[in-house]
Amino acid sequence: MGTAGMLLSDGCDALLIDPFATRPGLHKVVLGLPVSPDAAAISRLFASIKHEPVRAVLVTHSHYDHSMDAPFFAVLFRCPLYGSESTANVARGSGMEGDLIRTISHGNKLRFGLFQVTIIESVHGPALFGRIPYPGDIKLPLVPPVPVSKYRLGSTFSLLVEHPRGSAVVHASAGFREGMFDNIKADVLLLGIGGRGDTERYLDAVVRPLGKPVIIPIHWDHFFIPLEWPFRPLIGVRMDEFHRTAERLFPGKIRTLTPLEEKKLF
């Protein structure tokens, strides 16, 4: 669903990951202007997926493009929201009821119908001039409107999603811990590529340990423009270079997923 937004469904249960519809303009982000979740944009995206049996909203880290809208989708689907303590403070600031806010940590295993989700500690990629943007934690409920810099990183997670039909890793941010995927295998890797460092080193550290899964790039689109506009790559994401390098290292393993498109993973 653009950025790192993803909905995984088997028709009986569904997981909504990092949903983000607000997408404030670049000038608001750069100038540090206060922003709020866009209720109309959230409603439009919800309308396109409201038929799905969403059992949980999961947030991989608490930057604004991952966490800002997540509580509102959880409320619309009447389901729990799972994330770090920083993400929990985003949810509290939105007015979400406390009993639906669930904090997660490395090694947690969550079950939703036939889905099992294992939480894996990760690292954010060097997305801003070689540095991780907005580091630190959100220590108090975050009440919008606020500048996007208030959405501090918090903990960063990747998700191993296992199902009888197959397994997928959602790696939404283009950083990694050495050895984080040792002893883990997956059929599909939903791989964040925006703000990555060296592509070859990144792929070697993340893809190879998983057993050379099918690779679907995510978090590559220009997320400062509305979802309804034609999608184009984010400036500096180096899409051509990524595809060349990935095809050389893992020939035949790259797939394309157009935002807002449904595709069978397994």
C-alpha contacts under 8 A as a table, 3 or more apart, distances in Angstrom:
res1	aa1	res2	aa2	distance
1	M	4	A	7.28
1	M	5	G	4.73
1	M	6	M	5.60
1	M	7	L	7.62
1	M	19	P	7.15
1	M	20	F	7.75
1	M	259	P	5.06
1	M	260	L	4.99
1	M	261	E	7.91
2	G	5	G	5.53
2	G	6	M	7.84
2	G	20	F	7.55
2	G	218	I	7.60
2	G	219	H	6.79
2	G	221	D	6.50
2	G	223	F	7.25
2	G	227	L	7.22
2	G	259	P	5.22
2	G	260	L	7.22
3	T	20	F	7.26
3	T	65	D	7.36
3	T	218	I	6.59
3	T	219	H	4.12
3	T	220	W	6.51
3	T	221	D	6.02
3	T	222	H	7.87
3	T	223	F	6.11
4	A	17	I	7.54
4	A	18	D	5.92
4	A	19	P	7.35
4	A	20	F	7.95
4	A	66	H	7.04
4	A	172	A	5.76
4	A	192	G	7.04
4	A	218	I	5.85
4	A	219	H	4.78
5	G	16	L	7.57
5	G	17	I	5.59
5	G	18	D	4.71
5	G	19	P	4.50
5	G	20	F	6.22
5	G	66	H	7.66
6	M	16	L	6.00
6	M	17	I	5.10
6	M	18	D	6.77
6	M	19	P	6.83
7	L	14	A	6.79
7	L	15	L	5.67
7	L	16	L	4.59
7	L	17	I	6.20
8	L	14	A	5.44
8	L	15	L	5.23
8	L	16	L	6.64
9	S	12	C	7.22
9	S	13	D	5.80
9	S	14	A	4.07
9	S	15	L	6.45
9	S	52	E	7.41
9	S	53	P	7.79
9	S	54	V	8.00
10	D	13	D	5.90
10	D	14	A	6.54
11	G	14	A	7.17
11	G	52	E	7.30
11	G	53	P	7.20
12	C	53	P	6.30
12	C	113	G	7.65
13	D	52	E	7.66
13	D	53	P	5.09
13	D	54	V	6.04
13	D	55	R	6.28
13	D	112	F	6.93
13	D	113	G	6.13
13	D	114	L	7.77
13	D	115	F	7.93
14	A	52	E	6.52
14	A	53	P	5.36
14	A	54	V	4.36
14	A	55	R	5.87
14	A	56	A	7.41
15	L	54	V	5.52
15	L	55	R	6.10
15	L	56	A	5.40
15	L	57	V	6.16
15	L	58	L	7.34
16	L	19	P	6.70
16	L	54	V	6.58
16	L	56	A	6.29
16	L	57	V	4.72
16	L	58	L	6.23
17	I	57	V	5.74
17	I	58	L	4.81
17	I	59	V	5.88
17	I	60	T	7.62
18	D	57	V	7.45
18	D	58	L	6.33
18	D	59	V	4.99
18	D	60	T	6.70
18	D	65	D	7.79
18	D	66	H	4.69
18	D	67	S	6.39
18	D	70	A	6.44
19	P	66	H	6.55
19	P	67	S	7.63
19	P	69	D	6.45
19	P	70	A	5.69
19	P	73	F	7.50
20	F	23	R	6.97
20	F	42	I	7.78
20	F	65	D	6.02
20	F	66	H	6.21
20	F	67	S	7.56
20	F	68	M	7.16
20	F	69	D	5.52
20	F	70	A	7.01
21	A	38	D	7.39
21	A	41	A	5.58
21	A	42	I	5.38
21	A	45	L	6.72
21	A	69	D	6.90
21	A	226	P	7.63
21	A	227	L	6.81
22	T	37	P	5.63
22	T	38	D	4.90
22	T	39	A	7.87
22	T	41	A	5.90
22	T	42	I	6.70
22	T	69	D	7.07
22	T	226	P	7.59
23	R	65	D	7.26
23	R	223	F	5.77
23	R	224	F	5.24
23	R	225	I	6.24
23	R	226	P	6.18
23	R	227	L	7.86
24	P	28	K	6.58
24	P	29	V	7.11
24	P	35	V	7.22
24	P	224	F	5.67
24	P	225	I	7.22
25	G	28	K	5.55
25	G	29	V	6.69
25	G	224	F	4.71
25	G	225	I	6.22
26	L	29	V	5.13
26	L	30	V	6.07
26	L	224	F	5.41
27	H	30	V	5.19
27	H	31	L	5.83
28	K	31	L	5.33
28	K	32	G	5.91
28	K	33	L	4.99
28	K	34	P	7.43
28	K	35	V	7.53
29	V	32	G	5.25
29	V	33	L	6.51
29	V	147	P	7.19
29	V	148	V	6.35
30	V	33	L	7.89
32	G	147	P	5.10
32	G	148	V	6.91
32	G	149	S	7.29
33	L	146	V	7.36
33	L	147	P	5.30
33	L	148	V	7.96
34	P	144	P	7.64
34	P	145	P	5.08
34	P	146	V	4.17
34	P	147	P	4.20
34	P	148	V	7.21
35	V	144	P	6.78
35	V	145	P	4.80
35	V	146	V	5.45
35	V	147	P	5.87
35	V	148	V	6.96
36	S	144	P	5.30
36	S	145	P	4.58
36	S	146	V	6.97
37	P	42	I	7.83
37	P	68	M	6.49
37	P	69	D	5.99
37	P	144	P	7.70
38	D	41	A	5.39
38	D	42	I	6.17
39	A	42	I	5.10
39	A	43	S	6.07
40	A	43	S	5.08
40	A	44	R	6.25
41	A	44	R	5.13
41	A	45	L	6.35
42	I	45	L	5.30
42	I	46	F	6.02
42	I	69	D	7.31
42	I	72	F	7.72
42	I	73	F	7.56
43	S	46	F	4.97
43	S	47	A	6.03
44	R	47	A	5.14
44	R	48	S	6.67
45	L	48	S	5.27
45	L	49	I	6.80
46	F	49	I	5.32
46	F	50	K	5.48
46	F	73	F	7.25
46	F	76	L	7.83
47	A	50	K	5.29
48	S	51	H	7.84
49	I	52	E	5.66
50	K	53	P	7.89
50	K	77	F	7.68
54	V	57	V	7.62
54	V	77	F	6.43
54	V	79	C	7.28
55	R	77	F	7.75
55	R	79	C	5.62
55	R	80	P	7.35
55	R	112	F	6.71
56	A	74	A	7.16
56	A	79	C	5.44
56	A	80	P	5.31
56	A	81	L	5.97
56	A	82	Y	7.31
56	A	112	F	7.89
57	V	70	A	6.82
57	V	73	F	7.45
57	V	74	A	5.91
57	V	79	C	7.20
57	V	80	P	6.42
57	V	81	L	4.76
57	V	82	Y	6.20
58	L	70	A	7.99
58	L	81	L	5.92
58	L	82	Y	4.81
58	L	83	G	6.13
59	V	62	S	7.16
59	V	66	H	6.44
59	V	67	S	6.22
59	V	70	A	7.31
59	V	81	L	7.66
59	V	82	Y	6.21
59	V	83	G	5.05
59	V	84	S	7.87
59	V	87	T	7.33
60	T	66	H	7.11
60	T	83	G	6.60
60	T	155	S	7.98
60	T	156	T	5.78
60	T	157	F	4.88
60	T	158	S	6.36
60	T	159	L	7.85
60	T	172	A	6.98
61	H	66	H	6.47
61	H	67	S	6.93
61	H	83	G	7.08
61	H	84	S	6.99
61	H	87	T	6.98
61	H	153	L	6.02
61	H	154	G	6.21
61	H	155	S	5.86
61	H	156	T	4.79
61	H	157	F	6.48
62	S	66	H	6.05
62	S	67	S	4.97
62	S	68	M	7.74
62	S	84	S	7.57
62	S	86	S	6.22
62	S	87	T	5.12
62	S	90	V	7.76
62	S	151	Y	6.11
62	S	152	R	6.18
62	S	153	L	5.03
62	S	154	G	5.82
62	S	155	S	7.58
62	S	156	T	7.98
63	H	66	H	5.57
63	H	67	S	6.04
63	H	68	M	7.58
63	H	134	Y	7.55
63	H	148	V	7.80
63	H	151	Y	4.97
63	H	152	R	5.69
63	H	153	L	5.16
63	H	154	G	7.98
64	Y	67	S	5.28
64	Y	68	M	4.82
64	Y	148	V	5.94
64	Y	151	Y	5.31
65	D	68	M	6.37
66	H	69	D	7.49
66	H	70	A	7.30
67	S	70	A	5.20
67	S	71	P	7.57
67	S	87	T	6.39
67	S	90	V	7.07
68	M	71	P	7.35
68	M	90	V	6.96
68	M	151	Y	7.91
69	D	72	F	5.54
69	D	73	F	6.65
70	A	73	F	5.28
70	A	74	A	6.30
70	A	81	L	7.52
70	A	91	A	7.82
71	P	74	A	4.99
71	P	75	V	6.23
71	P	81	L	6.69
71	P	90	V	7.72
71	P	91	A	5.28
71	P	94	S	6.89
71	P	96	M	6.57
72	F	75	V	5.08
72	F	76	L	6.20
72	F	94	S	7.77
72	F	96	M	7.94
73	F	76	L	4.98
73	F	77	F	6.09
74	A	77	F	5.19
74	A	78	R	5.68
74	A	79	C	5.22
74	A	80	P	6.13
74	A	81	L	5.97
75	V	78	R	4.78
75	V	79	C	6.59
75	V	96	M	7.15
79	C	100	L	6.83
80	P	100	L	4.39
80	P	101	I	5.88
80	P	102	R	6.81
81	L	100	L	6.19
81	L	101	I	5.20
81	L	102	R	5.95
82	Y	88	A	7.86
82	Y	101	I	6.40
82	Y	102	R	4.79
82	Y	103	T	5.64
82	Y	104	I	6.34
83	G	86	S	7.71
83	G	87	T	5.36
83	G	88	A	6.43
83	G	102	R	6.61
83	G	103	T	5.12
83	G	104	I	5.46
84	S	87	T	5.05
84	S	88	A	6.20
84	S	103	T	5.21
84	S	104	I	5.63
84	S	105	S	6.99
84	S	154	G	6.67
84	S	155	S	5.89
85	E	88	A	4.80
85	E	89	N	6.36
85	E	103	T	5.84
85	E	104	I	7.88
85	E	138	I	7.68
85	E	139	K	7.95
85	E	154	G	7.39
86	S	89	N	5.14
86	S	90	V	6.55
86	S	137	D	5.69
86	S	138	I	4.59
86	S	139	K	6.49
86	S	152	R	7.52
86	S	153	L	7.67
86	S	154	G	5.28
86	S	155	S	7.55
87	T	90	V	4.97
87	T	91	A	6.34
87	T	138	I	7.65
87	T	154	G	7.42
88	A	91	A	5.00
88	A	92	R	6.12
88	A	101	I	6.18
88	A	102	R	7.23
88	A	103	T	6.65
88	A	141	P	7.93
89	N	92	R	4.86
89	N	93	G	6.00
89	N	138	I	6.49
89	N	139	K	6.97
89	N	140	L	5.87
89	N	141	P	4.27
89	N	142	L	5.89
90	V	93	G	5.16
90	V	94	S	6.35
90	V	138	I	7.78
90	V	141	P	5.94
90	V	142	L	5.11
90	V	143	V	7.41
90	V	151	Y	7.90
91	A	94	S	5.11
91	A	95	G	6.63
91	A	96	M	5.55
91	A	101	I	7.12
91	A	141	P	7.52
91	A	142	L	7.85
92	R	95	G	5.26
92	R	96	M	5.51
92	R	97	E	7.32
92	R	98	G	7.06
92	R	141	P	5.30
92	R	142	L	7.13
93	G	96	M	7.47
93	G	141	P	4.41
93	G	142	L	4.41
93	G	143	V	4.35
93	G	144	P	7.38
94	S	142	L	7.35
94	S	143	V	6.14
94	S	144	P	7.47
96	M	100	L	7.46
96	M	101	I	7.62
97	E	100	L	5.84
97	E	101	I	7.09
98	G	101	I	5.29
99	D	102	R	7.65
104	I	108	N	6.57
104	I	119	I	7.47
105	S	108	N	5.91
105	S	119	I	6.55
105	S	120	I	7.81
105	S	121	E	7.43
106	H	119	I	5.20
106	H	120	I	5.02
106	H	121	E	5.11
106	H	157	F	7.63
107	G	118	T	6.22
107	G	119	I	5.25
107	G	120	I	6.03
107	G	121	E	7.93
108	N	118	T	5.74
108	N	119	I	5.31
109	K	116	Q	6.72
109	K	117	V	5.54
109	K	118	T	4.49
109	K	119	I	6.48
110	L	116	Q	5.63
110	L	117	V	5.03
110	L	118	T	6.46
111	R	114	L	7.20
111	R	115	F	5.71
111	R	116	Q	4.49
111	R	117	V	6.29
112	F	115	F	5.12
112	F	116	Q	6.41
113	G	116	Q	7.98
114	L	163	H	5.79
114	L	164	P	7.08
115	F	161	V	6.60
115	F	162	E	5.70
115	F	163	H	4.95
116	Q	160	L	7.97
116	Q	161	V	5.77
116	Q	162	E	5.13
116	Q	163	H	6.55
117	V	159	L	6.36
117	V	160	L	5.52
117	V	161	V	4.59
117	V	162	E	6.37
118	T	159	L	5.81
118	T	160	L	5.05
118	T	161	V	6.62
119	I	157	F	6.42
119	I	158	S	6.25
119	I	159	L	5.18
119	I	160	L	6.68
120	I	157	F	5.45
120	I	158	S	5.06
120	I	159	L	5.99
120	I	160	L	7.38
120	I	180	M	7.52
121	E	155	S	7.68
121	E	156	T	6.15
121	E	157	F	4.70
121	E	158	S	6.34
121	E	180	M	7.64
122	S	155	S	7.98
122	S	156	T	5.21
122	S	157	F	4.94
122	S	158	S	6.00
122	S	175	G	7.15
122	S	176	F	5.57
122	S	177	R	5.91
122	S	180	M	7.36
123	V	156	T	5.66
123	V	157	F	7.44
123	V	173	S	7.41
123	V	174	A	7.88
123	V	175	G	4.97
123	V	176	F	5.04
123	V	177	R	6.24
124	H	132	I	6.48
124	H	156	T	6.40
124	H	173	S	5.34
124	H	174	A	6.15
124	H	175	G	4.66
124	H	176	F	7.13
125	G	131	R	7.86
125	G	132	I	6.29
125	G	173	S	5.81
125	G	174	A	4.39
125	G	175	G	3.75
125	G	176	F	7.41
125	G	195	G	5.93
125	G	196	R	5.49
125	G	197	G	7.18
126	P	129	F	7.17
126	P	130	G	4.64
126	P	131	R	4.53
126	P	132	I	4.76
126	P	133	P	7.66
126	P	174	A	7.68
126	P	175	G	7.07
126	P	195	G	5.83
126	P	196	R	6.16
126	P	197	G	6.45
127	A	130	G	6.09
127	A	131	R	6.08
127	A	132	I	5.76
127	A	133	P	6.65
127	A	194	G	7.13
127	A	195	G	3.77
127	A	196	R	6.40
128	L	131	R	5.12
128	L	132	I	6.15
128	L	133	P	5.87
128	L	195	G	7.06
130	G	197	G	7.64
132	I	135	P	6.44
133	P	153	L	7.63
134	Y	149	S	5.82
134	Y	150	K	7.60
134	Y	151	Y	7.16
134	Y	152	R	5.00
134	Y	153	L	5.88
135	P	152	R	5.56
135	P	153	L	5.05
135	P	154	G	7.12
136	G	152	R	5.52
136	G	153	L	5.74
136	G	154	G	5.70
137	D	152	R	5.40
137	D	153	L	6.16
137	D	154	G	4.47
137	D	155	S	7.84
138	I	141	P	7.53
138	I	142	L	7.39
138	I	150	K	7.57
138	I	151	Y	6.91
138	I	152	R	5.73
138	I	153	L	7.86
138	I	154	G	6.69
142	L	150	K	7.85
143	V	146	V	7.24
146	V	150	K	6.60
147	P	150	K	5.83
147	P	151	Y	7.94
148	V	151	Y	5.54
149	S	152	R	6.48
153	L	156	T	7.31
157	F	171	H	7.80
158	S	169	V	7.16
158	S	170	V	5.74
158	S	171	H	4.91
158	S	172	A	6.77
159	L	169	V	5.56
159	L	170	V	5.06
159	L	171	H	6.73
160	L	167	S	7.29
160	L	168	A	5.98
160	L	169	V	4.51
160	L	170	V	6.53
161	V	167	S	5.65
161	V	168	A	5.17
161	V	169	V	6.01
161	V	170	V	7.62
162	E	166	G	6.28
162	E	167	S	4.36
162	E	168	A	6.48
163	H	166	G	5.28
163	H	167	S	5.87
164	P	167	S	7.96
165	R	266	F	6.28
166	G	186	A	7.71
166	G	187	D	6.31
166	G	266	F	5.94
167	S	185	K	7.96
167	S	186	A	5.10
167	S	187	D	5.36
167	S	188	V	6.53
168	A	186	A	5.34
168	A	187	D	5.84
168	A	188	V	4.62
168	A	189	L	5.61
168	A	190	L	7.24
169	V	186	A	6.42
169	V	188	V	6.46
169	V	189	L	4.91
169	V	190	L	6.12
170	V	189	L	6.20
170	V	190	L	4.86
170	V	191	L	6.48
171	H	174	A	7.34
171	H	189	L	7.30
171	H	190	L	6.02
171	H	191	L	5.08
171	H	192	G	5.89
172	A	190	L	7.33
172	A	191	L	6.04
172	A	192	G	4.50
172	A	218	I	7.21
172	A	219	H	6.95
173	S	191	L	7.71
173	S	192	G	5.09
173	S	193	I	7.21
173	S	194	G	7.55
173	S	219	H	7.88
174	A	191	L	7.56
174	A	192	G	5.32
174	A	193	I	5.49
174	A	194	G	6.56
174	A	195	G	6.36
174	A	196	R	4.87
174	A	197	G	7.77
174	A	202	Y	7.66
175	G	196	R	6.69
175	G	197	G	8.00
175	G	202	Y	7.53
176	F	180	M	7.19
176	F	202	Y	7.68
176	F	205	A	7.47
176	F	206	V	7.17
177	R	180	M	5.36
178	E	205	A	6.82
179	G	182	D	5.18
179	G	205	A	7.50
181	F	184	I	5.33
181	F	185	K	7.90
181	F	206	V	6.92
181	F	209	P	5.92
181	F	210	L	6.42
182	D	209	P	5.78
182	D	210	L	7.46
183	N	209	P	7.50
183	N	210	L	7.86
184	I	209	P	7.17
184	I	210	L	5.73
185	K	209	P	7.30
185	K	210	L	4.35
185	K	211	G	5.67
186	A	189	L	6.95
186	A	210	L	5.58
186	A	211	G	6.81
186	A	213	P	5.96
187	D	213	P	4.82
187	D	214	V	6.28
187	D	266	F	7.90
188	V	213	P	4.96
188	V	214	V	4.69
188	V	215	I	6.07
188	V	216	I	7.44
188	V	265	L	7.25
189	L	207	V	7.64
189	L	213	P	6.06
189	L	214	V	6.05
189	L	215	I	4.93
189	L	216	I	6.11
190	L	215	I	6.22
190	L	216	I	4.92
190	L	217	P	5.91
190	L	218	I	6.25
191	L	215	I	6.72
191	L	216	I	6.01
191	L	217	P	4.81
191	L	218	I	5.51
191	L	219	H	7.82
192	G	217	P	5.90
192	G	218	I	4.73
192	G	219	H	4.97
192	G	220	W	7.11
193	I	196	R	5.70
193	I	217	P	6.33
193	I	218	I	6.42
193	I	219	H	6.06
193	I	220	W	6.01
193	I	237	V	7.15
194	G	219	H	5.63
194	G	220	W	5.12
194	G	234	L	7.59
194	G	237	V	5.32
195	G	236	G	7.96
195	G	237	V	6.67
196	R	199	T	6.86
196	R	202	Y	7.50
197	G	202	Y	7.12
198	D	201	R	5.55
198	D	202	Y	6.10
199	T	202	Y	5.03
199	T	203	L	6.10
199	T	242	F	6.56
199	T	245	T	7.10
200	E	203	L	5.27
200	E	204	D	6.04
200	E	245	T	6.59
200	E	246	A	7.68
200	E	249	L	7.98
201	R	204	D	5.09
201	R	205	A	6.14
202	Y	205	A	5.31
202	Y	206	V	6.13
203	L	206	V	5.22
203	L	207	V	5.18
203	L	208	R	7.03
203	L	246	A	7.30
204	D	207	V	5.79
204	D	208	R	5.37
204	D	209	P	7.87
205	A	208	R	6.40
205	A	209	P	6.95
206	V	209	P	6.38
206	V	210	L	7.11
207	V	210	L	5.50
207	V	211	G	7.07
207	V	212	K	5.77
207	V	213	P	6.94
208	R	211	G	5.61
208	R	212	K	5.31
209	P	212	K	7.33
210	L	213	P	6.44
212	K	250	F	7.05
212	K	253	K	7.67
213	P	253	K	6.95
214	V	253	K	4.77
214	V	254	I	6.05
214	V	255	R	6.95
215	I	253	K	5.87
215	I	254	I	4.90
215	I	255	R	6.05
216	I	254	I	6.19
216	I	255	R	5.17
216	I	256	T	5.96
216	I	257	L	6.60
217	P	220	W	7.17
217	P	255	R	7.66
217	P	256	T	7.05
217	P	257	L	7.52
218	I	221	D	7.84
220	W	233	P	5.63
220	W	234	L	5.84
220	W	237	V	6.33
220	W	239	M	7.80
221	D	231	F	6.39
221	D	232	R	5.60
221	D	233	P	4.35
221	D	234	L	4.92
222	H	225	I	6.37
222	H	231	F	6.96
222	H	232	R	5.83
222	H	233	P	5.26
222	H	234	L	3.94
222	H	235	I	7.12
223	F	226	P	7.36
223	F	227	L	7.97
223	F	234	L	7.12
225	I	229	W	6.87
226	P	229	W	5.58
227	L	230	P	7.74
227	L	231	F	7.62
231	F	259	P	7.63
233	P	237	V	6.66
233	P	239	M	7.22
234	L	237	V	5.55
235	I	238	R	7.82
238	R	241	E	5.38
238	R	242	F	6.23
239	M	242	F	5.09
239	M	243	H	6.26
240	D	243	H	5.26
240	D	244	R	6.17
241	E	244	R	5.15
241	E	245	T	6.10
242	F	245	T	5.28
242	F	246	A	5.93
243	H	246	A	5.12
243	H	247	E	5.84
243	H	254	I	7.64
244	R	247	E	5.30
244	R	248	R	6.19
245	T	248	R	5.15
245	T	249	L	6.24
246	A	249	L	5.20
246	A	250	F	5.64
246	A	251	P	7.20
246	A	254	I	7.19
247	E	250	F	5.17
247	E	251	P	4.44
247	E	252	G	6.53
247	E	253	K	7.16
247	E	254	I	6.82
248	R	251	P	5.71
250	F	253	K	5.73
250	F	254	I	7.73
251	P	254	I	7.49
257	L	261	E	6.78
257	L	263	K	7.40
258	T	261	E	5.46
